[in-house]
Amino acid sequence: MSRKNELYRALLHKPSATLAANIFDPLSARIAQIVGYDLLVLSGSVGKAANLAAPDIVLSTLPDVQDHIRRITRNTDIPIMVDAEDGFGNAVNVWRCVRELEAAGVSGIEIEDNVVPRQFGVEDPGLNPVATQVGKLKAAMAARTDPTTVIIARTATWRADREHAVERIKAYATTGAEAFMLTGVKSKADIEATHEAAPSIPITLLGPPPGVREDAAFCADNNVKIIMLGNPTYQVAVKSIHDTLAFLKDGGDAAELKDRQADTTLTRQIIRSAEFEQWQKDYLK
C-alpha cells in the first residue's frame, strides 16, 4: 500500500467532505500542496489543454496522460485522482490503462461512461450500454496491482431519466468500484437517489448543485466525500498569461506588473530551491 493511497482512502472515509484542488500541471500541483490541499484532481479537459493545447475530444492518448501524471506525482506528496476518460478503448484497454496509471502514481482512477470520442458542439454524446460499462469497471478492478488503488465509476447518468440513472448506479455498484464520480447532477435529489441506490459507496461530485458544498449535514447523510468546483484555477491562469503577454507586446512596462507577480520566497518554495541547494552541498564533492 502506498502512502498516497492510504491518504486518499482516508479522505473517502472521513465524516466530512473534502474540497479537492483541480490542477493542470506540476506547477499548479505544487502550489496546491503549499496552500494546504489534501487531494489533487486532474480532469481530462484541462489535462489536454495544458499538456497538448488540444480540445476535450479525447485527442490525447494513454501515454500522453501517463507522462503528464508522472511529472505531477513526482513533485507532490499528496494523492491525485485522474480522469482516465473511457479507459482509452474497450475493457481490455481499460486493463492496460489501470496498470499504466497505477505505475504513474495515481491513487484514484475514474472510468467514465460517456461515449467517446466526443464531437465538437455535442453537449450530450450519450452513454455506453450498461453491460459495456460494467465490463470496463470489472476489468479495472481486476487490473490493479495494488488493491488500495481506488477505481471510481464516473457517470453522467443523471442527464438521463431518474429510473434509468438509478438502474445504472445499482449496476455499477456490483462491479467492486469503490467510489462514484457524479457529473451533471442538477439537484440534491439526484445525490440522494444515488446514495439510496448504493448507500455504502462514497460519492464524489464535480460541479455540485448550489448549496451542497455549504451543507455539511447533507453531505454526511448522503456519503458525499469529495467535492470539485471545476477548473477556475486553469481559467484564471490562462487569462492572466494572455493579458500579461498582450500588455507587454502592446508596449506595456514590465515594472507596472511588479505588484502582481509572485515574490521570490514563493517561487523558491514552489520549485524547491532550498532542497536542491542542500543536495548540492551534500553530494557535489
Protein Blocks (a to p, Z undefined) as FASTA:
>chain_A
ZZklmmmmmmmmcfbdcdddddfbfklmmmmmmnopabdcddfklmmmmmnopacehpac
fklmmmmmmmmmmmccbdcdddehjoopafklmmmmmmmmmmnopabdcddfbdcdddeh
iabgojadfklmmmmmmmmmmmpmblkbccddddfklmmcfklmmmmmmmmmmnopabdc
dehiabfklmmmmmmmmmmbccddehiaehklmmmmlmmmnopabdcebjmlmmmmmmmm
mmmmmmmmnopafklmmmmpccfklmmmmnommmmmmmmmmmmZZ
